[in-house]
Amino acid sequence: MMFDNFLGGIAWSLGTFFGAAVVVGIIIFVLSKINLVPIIGSWMAKIIEDATSRVQVPTQIPIR
């Protein structure tokens, strides 16, 4: 009985793993066809530009 439950658990976990892999693969394929990269890329570039424009360059400390 324990061996049967053990094999059932292994089969369930493998099925879950492969099912999730297929679903994630389909989602990635669909997102690659939508062409969101330019939208996300320009959005991230604006965020990076805003963040780096607010960073102050440290002044040099005079050596005594």
C-alpha positions in Angstrom: 0.0 0.0 0.0 2.8 2.4 0.8 4.6 1.6 -2.4 1.5 2.3 -4.4 0.9 5.6 -2.7 4.6 6.5 -3.3 4.3 5.7 -7.0 1.1 7.7 -7.2 2.7 10.7 -5.6 5.6 10.5 -8.0 3.3 10.3 -11.0 1.2 13.2 -9.6 4.2 15.4 -9.1 5.6 14.6 -12.6 2.3 15.3 -14.2 2.0 18.7 -12.3 5.6 19.6 -13.4 5.1 18.8 -17.1 1.6 20.4 -17.1 3.0 23.6 -15.6 5.9 23.6 -18.1 3.4 23.3 -21.0 1.3 26.2 -19.7 4.3 28.4 -19.1 5.6 27.6 -22.5 2.3 28.6 -24.1 2.1 31.8 -22.2 5.7 32.7 -23.2 4.9 31.9 -26.8 1.8 34.1 -26.8 3.6 37.0 -25.1 6.4 36.8 -27.6 3.9 37.2 -30.5 2.1 40.2 -28.9 5.3 42.3 -29.2 5.2 44.0 -25.8 9.0 44.3 -25.7 9.1 47.9 -27.2 6.4 49.1 -24.8 8.1 47.6 -21.8 11.6 48.6 -23.0 10.6 52.3 -23.3 8.8 52.2 -20.0 11.9 50.7 -18.3 14.2 53.2 -20.0 12.1 56.1 -18.7 12.3 54.6 -15.1 16.0 54.2 -15.3 16.5 57.7 -16.8 14.4 59.2 -13.9 16.3 57.2 -11.3 19.7 58.1 -12.6 18.9 61.8 -13.1 18.2 62.1 -9.4 21.5 60.5 -8.3 24.0 63.0 -7.1 27.6 62.6 -8.1 29.7 62.5 -5.0 32.1 65.4 -4.7 35.7 64.6 -4.1 37.0 64.9 -0.6 40.2 66.9 -0.5 43.2 64.9 0.7 45.0 66.6 3.6 
